[in-house]
């Protein structure tokens, strides 16, 4: 049995398959999933699992080089941005929500949570652990 906290098979397989610069999106329940982008749908009910719980689980296995947030998240939900900042991830960048959605088209996968907070989305860029 695995020693790391992440138990979801699809998430573990995704993370194990990532190369340097590949992207993974952790999304709220409302972010549209572009055609052709694999969806790992974890959403059970409103708020379950939450964005931060999912992000923490993914970060237990994924090396992150940098990440992107929508400007609208920074403006409309600074409390969530503070929680993300507390994780001390490297190199945070922001861009418009429309540009964020455009970039999801090239993601290796989108992980949908039950989060119902507007703009609670992040794009994680895979780093190298050596």
N, CA, C and O atoms as CSV, one atom per row, in Angstrom:
chain,resi,resn,atom,element,x,y,z
A,1,UNK,N,N,0.837,-1.178,0.000
A,1,UNK,CA,C,0.000,0.000,0.000
A,1,UNK,C,C,0.891,1.253,0.000
A,1,UNK,O,O,1.994,1.246,0.546
A,2,UNK,N,N,0.395,2.308,-0.614
A,2,UNK,CA,C,1.153,3.560,-0.715
A,2,UNK,C,C,1.420,4.185,0.651
A,2,UNK,O,O,0.643,4.019,1.592
A,3,UNK,N,N,2.531,4.905,0.737
A,3,UNK,CA,C,2.870,5.625,1.960
A,3,UNK,C,C,2.400,7.068,1.934
A,3,UNK,O,O,2.212,7.677,2.987
A,4,UNK,N,N,2.209,7.622,0.745
A,4,UNK,CA,C,1.794,9.026,0.645
A,4,UNK,C,C,0.292,9.135,0.893
A,4,UNK,O,O,-0.432,8.146,0.773
A,5,UNK,N,N,-0.177,10.334,1.240
A,5,UNK,CA,C,-1.601,10.509,1.577
A,5,UNK,C,C,-2.569,10.327,0.403
A,5,UNK,O,O,-3.738,10.008,0.622
A,6,UNK,N,N,-2.113,10.520,-0.817
A,6,UNK,CA,C,-3.006,10.487,-1.972
A,6,UNK,C,C,-3.402,9.053,-2.303
A,6,UNK,O,O,-2.547,8.232,-2.639
A,7,UNK,N,N,-4.699,8.749,-2.210
A,7,UNK,CA,C,-5.196,7.402,-2.462
A,7,UNK,C,C,-5.879,7.244,-3.817
A,7,UNK,O,O,-6.010,6.121,-4.304
A,8,UNK,N,N,-6.316,8.334,-4.435
A,8,UNK,CA,C,-7.065,8.257,-5.683
A,8,UNK,C,C,-6.173,7.729,-6.801
A,8,UNK,O,O,-5.129,8.310,-7.100
A,9,UNK,N,N,-6.590,6.625,-7.414
A,9,UNK,CA,C,-5.783,5.966,-8.444
A,9,UNK,C,C,-5.568,6.881,-9.649
A,9,UNK,O,O,-4.448,7.005,-10.146
A,10,UNK,N,N,-6.633,7.516,-10.114
A,10,UNK,CA,C,-6.518,8.364,-11.306
A,10,UNK,C,C,-5.562,9.532,-11.070
A,10,UNK,O,O,-4.779,9.876,-11.955
A,11,UNK,N,N,-5.618,10.139,-9.895
A,11,UNK,CA,C,-4.704,11.248,-9.593
A,11,UNK,C,C,-3.258,10.762,-9.489
A,11,UNK,O,O,-2.347,11.411,-10.003
A,12,UNK,N,N,-3.049,9.640,-8.835
A,12,UNK,CA,C,-1.689,9.104,-8.721
A,12,UNK,C,C,-1.113,8.760,-10.085
A,12,UNK,O,O,0.055,9.044,-10.353
A,13,UNK,N,N,-1.923,8.147,-10.957
A,13,UNK,CA,C,-1.449,7.826,-12.297
A,13,UNK,C,C,-1.126,9.087,-13.089
A,13,UNK,O,O,-0.118,9.150,-13.791
A,14,UNK,N,N,-1.994,10.091,-12.968
A,14,UNK,CA,C,-1.750,11.352,-13.656
A,14,UNK,C,C,-0.422,11.954,-13.219
A,14,UNK,O,O,0.406,12.306,-14.060
A,15,UNK,N,N,-0.216,12.074,-11.935
A,15,UNK,CA,C,0.993,12.714,-11.414
A,15,UNK,C,C,2.238,11.921,-11.806
A,15,UNK,O,O,3.269,12.503,-12.144
A,16,UNK,N,N,2.141,10.590,-11.759
A,16,UNK,CA,C,3.281,9.752,-12.141
A,16,UNK,C,C,3.626,9.908,-13.616
A,16,UNK,O,O,4.768,9.669,-14.009
A,17,UNK,N,N,2.662,10.303,-14.434
A,17,UNK,CA,C,2.894,10.414,-15.880
A,17,UNK,C,C,3.372,11.790,-16.316
A,17,UNK,O,O,3.716,11.969,-17.485
A,18,UNK,N,N,3.405,12.770,-15.415
A,18,UNK,CA,C,3.743,14.139,-15.790
A,18,UNK,C,C,5.212,14.298,-16.150
A,18,UNK,O,O,6.090,13.684,-15.545
A,19,UNK,N,N,5.455,15.128,-17.140
A,19,UNK,CA,C,6.798,15.550,-17.477
A,19,UNK,C,C,6.962,17.021,-17.132
A,19,UNK,O,O,5.990,17.714,-16.829
A,20,UNK,N,N,8.188,17.484,-17.181
A,20,UNK,CA,C,8.494,18.873,-16.847
A,20,UNK,C,C,7.666,19.821,-17.723
A,20,UNK,O,O,7.706,19.737,-18.951
A,21,UNK,N,N,6.924,20.715,-17.083
A,21,UNK,CA,C,6.131,21.708,-17.800
A,21,UNK,C,C,4.703,21.291,-18.096
A,21,UNK,O,O,3.894,22.122,-18.508
A,22,UNK,N,N,4.371,20.016,-17.894
A,22,UNK,CA,C,2.978,19.592,-18.069
A,22,UNK,C,C,2.101,20.299,-17.045
A,22,UNK,O,O,2.569,20.663,-15.967
A,23,UNK,N,N,0.827,20.494,-17.382
A,23,UNK,CA,C,-0.071,21.210,-16.488
A,23,UNK,C,C,-1.227,20.344,-16.012
A,23,UNK,O,O,-1.738,19.481,-16.726
A,24,UNK,N,N,-1.612,20.616,-14.775
A,24,UNK,CA,C,-2.782,20.005,-14.145
A,24,UNK,C,C,-3.622,21.149,-13.598
A,24,UNK,O,O,-3.104,22.062,-12.955
A,25,UNK,N,N,-4.919,21.092,-13.859
A,25,UNK,CA,C,-5.840,22.110,-13.362
A,25,UNK,C,C,-6.640,21.514,-12.221
A,25,UNK,O,O,-7.219,20.436,-12.357
A,26,UNK,N,N,-6.673,22.209,-11.101
A,26,UNK,CA,C,-7.598,21.861,-10.023
A,26,UNK,C,C,-8.682,22.917,-10.086
A,26,UNK,O,O,-8.413,24.116,-10.010
A,27,UNK,N,N,-9.923,22.447,-10.226
A,27,UNK,CA,C,-11.012,23.348,-10.588
A,27,UNK,C,C,-12.176,23.278,-9.612
A,27,UNK,O,O,-12.410,22.268,-8.949
A,28,UNK,N,N,-12.895,24.393,-9.553
A,28,UNK,CA,C,-14.158,24.399,-8.820
A,28,UNK,C,C,-15.194,23.626,-9.625
A,28,UNK,O,O,-14.912,23.165,-10.731
A,29,UNK,N,N,-16.378,23.485,-9.077
A,29,UNK,CA,C,-17.415,22.680,-9.720
A,29,UNK,C,C,-17.930,23.280,-11.020
A,29,UNK,O,O,-18.559,22.578,-11.812
A,30,UNK,N,N,-17.674,24.565,-11.257
A,30,UNK,CA,C,-18.251,25.220,-12.426
A,30,UNK,C,C,-17.330,25.473,-13.597
A,30,UNK,O,O,-17.795,25.912,-14.650
A,31,UNK,N,N,-16.033,25.212,-13.455
A,31,UNK,CA,C,-15.111,25.500,-14.555
A,31,UNK,C,C,-15.423,24.583,-15.737
A,31,UNK,O,O,-15.496,23.367,-15.563
A,32,UNK,N,N,-15.608,25.143,-16.938
A,32,UNK,CA,C,-15.872,24.284,-18.092
A,32,UNK,C,C,-14.640,23.451,-18.443
A,32,UNK,O,O,-13.502,23.902,-18.315
A,33,UNK,N,N,-14.901,22.228,-18.888
A,33,UNK,CA,C,-13.827,21.326,-19.300
A,33,UNK,C,C,-13.811,21.294,-20.826
A,33,UNK,O,O,-14.785,20.871,-21.449
A,34,UNK,N,N,-12.712,21.739,-21.428
A,34,UNK,CA,C,-12.646,21.751,-22.892
A,34,UNK,C,C,-12.744,20.336,-23.466
A,34,UNK,O,O,-12.279,19.379,-22.848
A,35,UNK,N,N,-13.346,20.208,-24.640
A,35,UNK,CA,C,-13.408,18.898,-25.296
A,35,UNK,C,C,-12.007,18.317,-25.463
A,35,UNK,O,O,-11.072,19.016,-25.852
A,36,UNK,N,N,-11.880,17.036,-25.164
A,36,UNK,CA,C,-10.611,16.348,-25.348
A,36,UNK,C,C,-9.678,16.380,-24.155
A,36,UNK,O,O,-8.705,15.626,-24.121
A,37,UNK,N,N,-9.947,17.237,-23.169
A,37,UNK,CA,C,-9.107,17.282,-21.969
A,37,UNK,C,C,-9.685,16.289,-20.961
A,37,UNK,O,O,-10.862,16.380,-20.612
A,38,UNK,N,N,-8.873,15.348,-20.492
A,38,UNK,CA,C,-9.384,14.376,-19.529
A,38,UNK,C,C,-9.872,15.057,-18.248
A,38,UNK,O,O,-9.279,16.025,-17.773
A,39,UNK,N,N,-10.960,14.528,-17.710
A,39,UNK,CA,C,-11.547,15.038,-16.470
A,39,UNK,C,C,-11.455,13.973,-15.401
A,39,UNK,O,O,-11.890,12.840,-15.601
A,40,UNK,N,N,-10.888,14.338,-14.267
A,40,UNK,CA,C,-10.942,13.495,-13.076
A,40,UNK,C,C,-11.948,14.176,-12.167
A,40,UNK,O,O,-11.641,15.180,-11.526
A,41,UNK,N,N,-13.139,13.627,-12.117
A,41,UNK,CA,C,-14.250,14.272,-11.413
A,41,UNK,C,C,-14.356,13.718,-10.005
A,41,UNK,O,O,-14.808,12.591,-9.800
A,42,UNK,N,N,-13.933,14.522,-9.033
A,42,UNK,CA,C,-13.993,14.133,-7.631
A,42,UNK,C,C,-15.236,14.679,-6.935
A,42,UNK,O,O,-15.532,14.283,-5.808
A,43,UNK,N,N,-15.963,15.576,-7.584
A,43,UNK,CA,C,-17.096,16.261,-6.955
A,43,UNK,C,C,-18.157,15.256,-6.502
A,43,UNK,O,O,-18.639,14.441,-7.288
A,44,UNK,N,N,-18.508,15.334,-5.215
A,44,UNK,CA,C,-19.554,14.487,-4.653
A,44,UNK,C,C,-20.811,15.287,-4.384
A,44,UNK,O,O,-21.898,14.955,-4.858
A,45,UNK,N,N,-20.639,16.347,-3.614
A,45,UNK,CA,C,-21.721,17.263,-3.297
A,45,UNK,C,C,-21.120,18.647,-3.205
A,45,UNK,O,O,-19.902,18.809,-3.276
A,46,UNK,N,N,-21.969,19.640,-3.049
A,46,UNK,CA,C,-21.512,21.022,-2.930
A,46,UNK,C,C,-20.472,21.133,-1.801
A,46,UNK,O,O,-20.777,20.893,-0.633
A,47,UNK,N,N,-19.240,21.501,-2.180
A,47,UNK,CA,C,-18.176,21.695,-1.202
A,47,UNK,C,C,-17.352,20.463,-0.878
A,47,UNK,O,O,-16.362,20.570,-0.153
A,48,UNK,N,N,-17.723,19.298,-1.386
A,48,UNK,CA,C,-17.004,18.071,-1.059
A,48,UNK,C,C,-16.562,17.379,-2.339
A,48,UNK,O,O,-17.403,17.051,-3.176
A,49,UNK,N,N,-15.261,17.148,-2.515
A,49,UNK,CA,C,-14.186,17.673,-1.693
A,49,UNK,C,C,-13.957,19.145,-2.005
A,49,UNK,O,O,-14.301,19.629,-3.084
A,50,UNK,N,N,-13.384,19.829,-1.064
A,50,UNK,CA,C,-13.078,21.244,-1.246
A,50,UNK,C,C,-11.814,21.447,-2.060
A,50,UNK,O,O,-11.016,20.529,-2.250
A,51,UNK,N,N,-11.654,22.668,-2.535
A,51,UNK,CA,C,-10.498,23.045,-3.338
A,51,UNK,C,C,-9.186,22.820,-2.583
A,51,UNK,O,O,-8.272,22.183,-3.107
A,52,UNK,N,N,-9.089,23.333,-1.363
A,52,UNK,CA,C,-7.832,23.249,-0.613
A,52,UNK,C,C,-7.498,21.813,-0.237
A,52,UNK,O,O,-6.332,21.425,-0.293
A,53,UNK,N,N,-8.492,21.015,0.145
A,53,UNK,CA,C,-8.220,19.607,0.452
A,53,UNK,C,C,-7.645,18.893,-0.764
A,53,UNK,O,O,-6.696,18.117,-0.652
A,54,UNK,N,N,-8.226,19.162,-1.919
A,54,UNK,CA,C,-7.758,18.532,-3.156
A,54,UNK,C,C,-6.368,19.023,-3.517
A,54,UNK,O,O,-5.502,18.224,-3.875
A,55,UNK,N,N,-6.145,20.322,-3.430
A,55,UNK,CA,C,-4.830,20.879,-3.738
A,55,UNK,C,C,-3.769,20.272,-2.820
A,55,UNK,O,O,-2.705,19.873,-3.293
A,56,UNK,N,N,-4.038,20.197,-1.538
A,56,UNK,CA,C,-3.066,19.615,-0.599
A,56,UNK,C,C,-2.761,18.161,-0.926
A,56,UNK,O,O,-1.609,17.737,-0.840
A,57,UNK,N,N,-3.779,17.393,-1.299
A,57,UNK,CA,C,-3.560,15.990,-1.648
A,57,UNK,C,C,-2.682,15.875,-2.895
A,57,UNK,O,O,-1.762,15.057,-2.929
A,58,UNK,N,N,-2.955,16.676,-3.905
A,58,UNK,CA,C,-2.146,16.646,-5.133
A,58,UNK,C,C,-0.711,17.058,-4.827
A,58,UNK,O,O,0.233,16.449,-5.330
A,59,UNK,N,N,-0.547,18.081,-4.013
A,59,UNK,CA,C,0.798,18.563,-3.695
A,59,UNK,C,C,1.608,17.563,-2.869
A,59,UNK,O,O,2.832,17.671,-2.798
A,60,UNK,N,N,0.943,16.598,-2.251
A,60,UNK,CA,C,1.674,15.582,-1.494
A,60,UNK,C,C,2.513,14.697,-2.414
A,60,UNK,O,O,3.441,14.029,-1.958
A,61,UNK,N,N,2.184,14.692,-3.730
A,61,UNK,CA,C,2.934,13.875,-4.681
A,61,UNK,C,C,3.537,14.655,-5.845
A,61,UNK,O,O,4.483,14.183,-6.477
A,62,UNK,N,N,3.012,15.823,-6.134
A,62,UNK,CA,C,3.423,16.542,-7.343
A,62,UNK,C,C,4.457,17.617,-7.042
A,62,UNK,O,O,4.286,18.429,-6.133
A,63,UNK,N,N,5.531,17.607,-7.820
A,63,UNK,CA,C,6.525,18.682,-7.773
A,63,UNK,C,C,6.016,19.814,-8.664
A,63,UNK,O,O,5.759,19.608,-9.850
A,64,UNK,N,N,5.872,21.004,-8.091
A,64,UNK,CA,C,5.311,22.140,-8.830
A,64,UNK,C,C,6.388,23.197,-9.058
A,64,UNK,O,O,7.042,23.648,-8.117
A,65,UNK,N,N,6.560,23.582,-10.310
A,65,UNK,CA,C,7.539,24.615,-10.665
A,65,UNK,C,C,6.949,26.014,-10.499
A,65,UNK,O,O,7.594,26.906,-9.948
A,66,UNK,N,N,5.717,26.200,-10.980
A,66,UNK,CA,C,4.995,27.449,-10.768
A,66,UNK,C,C,3.510,27.190,-10.967
A,66,UNK,O,O,3.105,26.104,-11.382
A,67,UNK,N,N,2.709,28.195,-10.666
A,67,UNK,CA,C,1.258,28.020,-10.781
A,67,UNK,C,C,0.600,29.319,-11.211
A,67,UNK,O,O,1.156,30.407,-11.056
A,68,UNK,N,N,-0.611,29.173,-11.761
A,68,UNK,CA,C,-1.384,30.319,-12.238
A,68,UNK,C,C,-2.719,30.401,-11.525
A,68,UNK,O,O,-3.368,29.391,-11.252
A,69,UNK,N,N,-3.112,31.632,-11.233
A,69,UNK,CA,C,-4.431,31.933,-10.682
A,69,UNK,C,C,-5.071,33.006,-11.546
A,69,UNK,O,O,-4.376,33.792,-12.189
A,70,UNK,N,N,-6.389,33.037,-11.560
A,70,UNK,CA,C,-7.093,34.094,-12.282
A,70,UNK,C,C,-7.074,35.379,-11.464
A,70,UNK,O,O,-7.191,35.350,-10.239
A,71,UNK,N,N,-6.927,36.500,-12.150
A,71,UNK,CA,C,-6.995,37.807,-11.485
A,71,UNK,C,C,-8.278,37.933,-10.672
A,71,UNK,O,O,-8.286,38.529,-9.595
A,72,UNK,N,N,-9.359,37.368,-11.198
A,72,UNK,CA,C,-10.663,37.473,-10.533
A,72,UNK,C,C,-10.655,36.772,-9.175
A,72,UNK,O,O,-11.346,37.217,-8.258
A,73,UNK,N,N,-9.893,35.688,-9.023
A,73,UNK,CA,C,-9.784,35.044,-7.712
A,73,UNK,C,C,-9.093,35.981,-6.729
A,73,UNK,O,O,-9.526,36.125,-5.586
A,74,UNK,N,N,-8.030,36.606,-7.176
A,74,UNK,CA,C,-7.285,37.540,-6.324
A,74,UNK,C,C,-8.194,38.686,-5.876
A,74,UNK,O,O,-8.136,39.114,-4.723
A,75,UNK,N,N,-9.032,39.182,-6.790
A,75,UNK,CA,C,-9.915,40.305,-6.488
A,75,UNK,C,C,-11.107,39.905,-5.621
A,75,UNK,O,O,-11.463,40.628,-4.690
A,76,UNK,N,N,-11.724,38.766,-5.915
A,76,UNK,CA,C,-12.997,38.413,-5.303
A,76,UNK,C,C,-12.896,37.463,-4.119
A,76,UNK,O,O,-13.850,37.342,-3.349
A,77,UNK,N,N,-11.759,36.784,-3.953
A,77,UNK,CA,C,-11.624,35.848,-2.844
A,77,UNK,C,C,-10.208,35.856,-2.284
A,77,UNK,O,O,-9.492,34.859,-2.375
A,78,UNK,N,N,-9.807,36.989,-1.703
A,78,UNK,CA,C,-8.437,37.079,-1.178
A,78,UNK,C,C,-8.160,36.079,-0.051
A,78,UNK,O,O,-7.005,35.732,0.192
A,79,UNK,N,N,-9.214,35.611,0.643
A,79,UNK,CA,C,-9.006,34.621,1.710
A,79,UNK,C,C,-8.469,33.312,1.143
A,79,UNK,O,O,-7.586,32.692,1.736
A,80,UNK,N,N,-8.998,32.892,-0.002
A,80,UNK,CA,C,-8.503,31.665,-0.618
A,80,UNK,C,C,-7.082,31.869,-1.139
A,80,UNK,O,O,-6.250,30.966,-1.042
A,81,UNK,N,N,-6.804,33.033,-1.682
A,81,UNK,CA,C,-5.442,33.322,-2.157
A,81,UNK,C,C,-4.463,33.259,-0.984
A,81,UNK,O,O,-3.347,32.766,-1.145
A,82,UNK,N,N,-4.856,33.747,0.181
A,82,UNK,CA,C,-3.994,33.664,1.373
A,82,UNK,C,C,-3.684,32.215,1.730
A,82,UNK,O,O,-2.553,31.893,2.093
A,83,UNK,N,N,-4.683,31.341,1.628
A,83,UNK,CA,C,-4.473,29.919,1.925
A,83,UNK,C,C,-3.511,29.300,0.915
A,83,UNK,O,O,-2.651,28.498,1.280
A,84,UNK,N,N,-3.658,29.672,-0.351
A,84,UNK,CA,C,-2.737,29.172,-1.380
A,84,UNK,C,C,-1.335,29.709,-1.113
A,84,UNK,O,O,-0.357,28.965,-1.187
A,85,UNK,N,N,-1.239,30.991,-0.804
A,85,UNK,CA,C,0.067,31.597,-0.511
A,85,UNK,C,C,0.751,30.923,0.671
A,85,UNK,O,O,1.975,30.789,0.685
A,86,UNK,N,N,-0.025,30.499,1.661
A,86,UNK,CA,C,0.538,29.858,2.852
A,86,UNK,C,C,1.229,28.534,2.520
A,86,UNK,O,O,2.045,28.051,3.304
A,87,UNK,N,N,0.912,27.953,1.381
A,87,UNK,CA,C,1.556,26.705,0.967
A,87,UNK,C,C,2.974,26.935,0.456
A,87,UNK,O,O,3.732,25.983,0.265
A,88,UNK,N,N,3.332,28.199,0.234
A,88,UNK,CA,C,4.676,28.583,-0.217
A,88,UNK,C,C,5.070,27.881,-1.514
A,88,UNK,O,O,6.196,27.406,-1.661
A,89,UNK,N,N,4.136,27.825,-2.436
A,89,UNK,CA,C,4.447,27.291,-3.760
A,89,UNK,C,C,5.344,28.280,-4.495
A,89,UNK,O,O,5.262,29.488,-4.273
A,90,UNK,N,N,6.188,27.768,-5.358
A,90,UNK,CA,C,7.094,28.634,-6.106
A,90,UNK,C,C,6.343,29.420,-7.166
A,90,UNK,O,O,5.425,28.905,-7.804
A,91,UNK,N,N,6.728,30.636,-7.342
A,91,UNK,CA,C,6.385,31.462,-8.497
A,91,UNK,C,C,4.906,31.482,-8.869
A,91,UNK,O,O,4.468,30.755,-9.761
A,92,UNK,N,N,4.154,32.310,-8.184
A,92,UNK,CA,C,2.737,32.499,-8.504
A,92,UNK,C,C,2.576,33.574,-9.567
A,92,UNK,O,O,3.176,34.645,-9.481
A,93,UNK,N,N,1.759,33.274,-10.569
A,93,UNK,CA,C,1.447,34.237,-11.619
A,93,UNK,C,C,-0.058,34.355,-11.735
A,93,UNK,O,O,-0.785,33.425,-11.387
A,94,UNK,N,N,-0.533,35.498,-12.224
A,94,UNK,CA,C,-1.970,35.685,-12.419
A,94,UNK,C,C,-2.242,36.138,-13.848
A,94,UNK,O,O,-1.375,36.694,-14.522
A,95,UNK,N,N,-3.458,35.886,-14.284
A,95,UNK,CA,C,-3.908,36.278,-15.610
A,95,UNK,C,C,-5.426,36.342,-15.584
A,95,UNK,O,O,-6.045,35.916,-14.609
A,96,UNK,N,N,-6.031,36.863,-16.629
A,96,UNK,CA,C,-7.487,36.989,-16.666
A,96,UNK,C,C,-8.135,35.596,-16.673
A,96,UNK,O,O,-7.534,34.615,-17.112
A,97,UNK,N,N,-9.366,35.541,-16.176
A,97,UNK,CA,C,-10.088,34.271,-16.148
A,97,UNK,C,C,-10.301,33.724,-17.561
A,97,UNK,O,O,-10.245,32.511,-17.768
A,98,UNK,N,N,-10.540,34.590,-18.517
A,98,UNK,CA,C,-10.728,34.110,-19.896
A,98,UNK,C,C,-9.434,33.492,-20.434
A,98,UNK,O,O,-9.482,32.473,-21.124
A,99,UNK,N,N,-8.292,34.085,-20.131
A,99,UNK,CA,C,-7.009,33.515,-20.547
A,99,UNK,C,C,-6.741,32.215,-19.781
A,99,UNK,O,O,-6.213,31.257,-20.345
A,100,UNK,N,N,-7.107,32.188,-18.501
A,100,UNK,CA,C,-6.976,30.976,-17.694
A,100,UNK,C,C,-7.721,29.827,-18.379
A,100,UNK,O,O,-7.173,28.741,-18.568
A,101,UNK,N,N,-8.993,30.089,-18.749
A,101,UNK,CA,C,-9.802,29.050,-19.389
A,101,UNK,C,C,-9.184,28.607,-20.717
A,101,UNK,O,O,-9.247,27.426,-21.061
A,102,UNK,N,N,-8.592,29.532,-21.460
A,102,UNK,CA,C,-7.940,29.169,-22.713
A,102,UNK,C,C,-6.787,28.196,-22.454
A,102,UNK,O,O,-6.608,27.234,-23.202
A,103,UNK,N,N,-6.011,28.438,-21.408
A,103,UNK,CA,C,-4.868,27.587,-21.097
A,103,UNK,C,C,-5.286,26.189,-20.640
A,103,UNK,O,O,-4.501,25.248,-20.754
A,104,UNK,N,N,-6.501,26.039,-20.130
A,104,UNK,CA,C,-6.943,24.709,-19.703
A,104,UNK,C,C,-7.057,23.747,-20.880
A,104,UNK,O,O,-7.083,22.531,-20.687
A,105,UNK,N,N,-7.124,24.278,-22.086
A,105,UNK,CA,C,-7.247,23.436,-23.275
A,105,UNK,C,C,-6.027,22.541,-23.488
A,105,UNK,O,O,-6.122,21.505,-24.146
A,106,UNK,N,N,-4.891,22.938,-22.936
A,106,UNK,CA,C,-3.671,22.141,-23.109
A,106,UNK,C,C,-3.278,21.381,-21.847
A,106,UNK,O,O,-2.176,20.838,-21.770
A,107,UNK,N,N,-4.168,21.338,-20.857
A,107,UNK,CA,C,-3.865,20.630,-19.609
A,107,UNK,C,C,-3.827,19.125,-19.842
A,107,UNK,O,O,-4.544,18.597,-20.692
A,108,UNK,N,N,-2.989,18.452,-19.084
A,108,UNK,CA,C,-2.980,16.984,-19.120
A,108,UNK,C,C,-4.279,16.444,-18.537
A,108,UNK,O,O,-4.757,15.389,-18.953
A,109,UNK,N,N,-4.860,17.173,-17.565
A,109,UNK,CA,C,-6.151,16.789,-16.990
A,109,UNK,C,C,-6.689,17.937,-16.159
A,109,UNK,O,O,-5.945,18.797,-15.689
A,110,UNK,N,N,-8.004,17.925,-15.991
A,110,UNK,CA,C,-8.671,18.834,-15.077
A,110,UNK,C,C,-9.247,17.991,-13.946
A,110,UNK,O,O,-9.923,16.990,-14.184
A,111,UNK,N,N,-8.972,18.407,-12.723
A,111,UNK,CA,C,-9.478,17.723,-11.539
A,111,UNK,C,C,-10.612,18.573,-10.985
A,111,UNK,O,O,-10.378,19.655,-10.446
A,112,UNK,N,N,-11.834,18.084,-11.117
A,112,UNK,CA,C,-13.005,18.842,-10.649
A,112,UNK,C,C,-13.285,18.494,-9.194
A,112,UNK,O,O,-13.397,17.327,-8.819
A,113,UNK,N,N,-13.395,19.543,-8.392
A,113,UNK,CA,C,-13.740,19.386,-6.980
A,113,UNK,C,C,-15.213,19.756,-6.790
A,113,UNK,O,O,-15.902,20.121,-7.742
A,114,UNK,N,N,-15.674,19.655,-5.560
A,114,UNK,CA,C,-17.026,20.097,-5.238
A,114,UNK,C,C,-17.064,21.549,-4.801
A,114,UNK,O,O,-18.097,22.035,-4.340
A,115,UNK,N,N,-15.943,22.245,-4.942
A,115,UNK,CA,C,-15.842,23.646,-4.515
A,115,UNK,C,C,-16.837,24.515,-5.269
A,115,UNK,O,O,-16.951,24.429,-6.492
A,116,UNK,N,N,-17.549,25.343,-4.536
A,116,UNK,CA,C,-18.530,26.245,-5.143
A,116,UNK,C,C,-18.190,27.703,-4.876
A,116,UNK,O,O,-19.075,28.557,-4.816
A,117,UNK,N,N,-16.910,27.980,-4.719
A,117,UNK,CA,C,-16.419,29.339,-4.579
A,117,UNK,C,C,-16.003,29.839,-5.962
A,117,UNK,O,O,-15.189,29.190,-6.619
A,118,UNK,N,N,-16.533,30.964,-6.420
A,118,UNK,CA,C,-16.178,31.438,-7.759
A,118,UNK,C,C,-14.670,31.625,-7.947
A,118,UNK,O,O,-13.977,32.149,-7.075
A,119,UNK,N,N,-14.192,31.189,-9.088
A,119,UNK,CA,C,-12.806,31.347,-9.517
A,119,UNK,C,C,-11.809,30.530,-8.690
A,119,UNK,O,O,-10.611,30.811,-8.729
A,120,UNK,N,N,-12.276,29.532,-7.948
A,120,UNK,CA,C,-11.378,28.689,-7.152
A,120,UNK,C,C,-10.745,27.646,-8.065
A,120,UNK,O,O,-11.117,26.472,-8.049
A,121,UNK,N,N,-9.787,28.099,-8.854
A,121,UNK,CA,C,-9.116,27.268,-9.839
A,121,UNK,C,C,-7.630,27.594,-9.825
A,121,UNK,O,O,-7.232,28.723,-9.539
A,122,UNK,N,N,-6.820,26.596,-10.134
A,122,UNK,CA,C,-5.375,26.792,-10.201
A,122,UNK,C,C,-4.816,25.902,-11.303
A,122,UNK,O,O,-5.270,24.775,-11.501
A,123,UNK,N,N,-3.834,26.419,-12.009
A,123,UNK,CA,C,-3.080,25.608,-12.967
A,123,UNK,C,C,-1.710,25.371,-12.352
A,123,UNK,O,O,-0.983,26.313,-12.036
A,124,UNK,N,N,-1.367,24.087,-12.186
A,124,UNK,CA,C,-0.077,23.697,-11.636
A,124,UNK,C,C,0.832,23.235,-12.769
A,124,UNK,O,O,0.435,22.403,-13.585
A,125,UNK,N,N,2.043,23.769,-12.822
A,125,UNK,CA,C,3.033,23.370,-13.813
A,125,UNK,C,C,4.016,22.406,-13.153
A,125,UNK,O,O,4.633,22.732,-12.139
A,126,UNK,N,N,4.152,21.235,-13.730
A,126,UNK,CA,C,5.019,20.217,-13.166
A,126,UNK,C,C,6.481,20.657,-13.215
A,126,UNK,O,O,6.975,21.153,-14.228
A,127,UNK,N,N,7.134,20.459,-12.108
A,127,UNK,CA,C,8.562,20.731,-12.019
A,127,UNK,C,C,9.337,19.429,-12.055
A,127,UNK,O,O,8.786,18.372,-12.363
A,128,UNK,N,N,10.608,19.513,-11.741
A,128,UNK,CA,C,11.486,18.355,-11.714
A,128,UNK,C,C,11.982,18.211,-10.280
A,128,UNK,O,O,12.404,19.190,-9.665
A,129,UNK,N,N,11.932,17.004,-9.755
A,129,UNK,CA,C,12.281,16.764,-8.362
A,129,UNK,C,C,13.778,16.538,-8.159
A,129,UNK,O,O,14.203,16.183,-7.060
A,130,UNK,N,N,14.573,16.738,-9.195
A,130,UNK,CA,C,16.027,16.567,-9.027
A,130,UNK,C,C,16.758,17.764,-9.558
A,130,UNK,O,O,17.987,17.810,-9.507
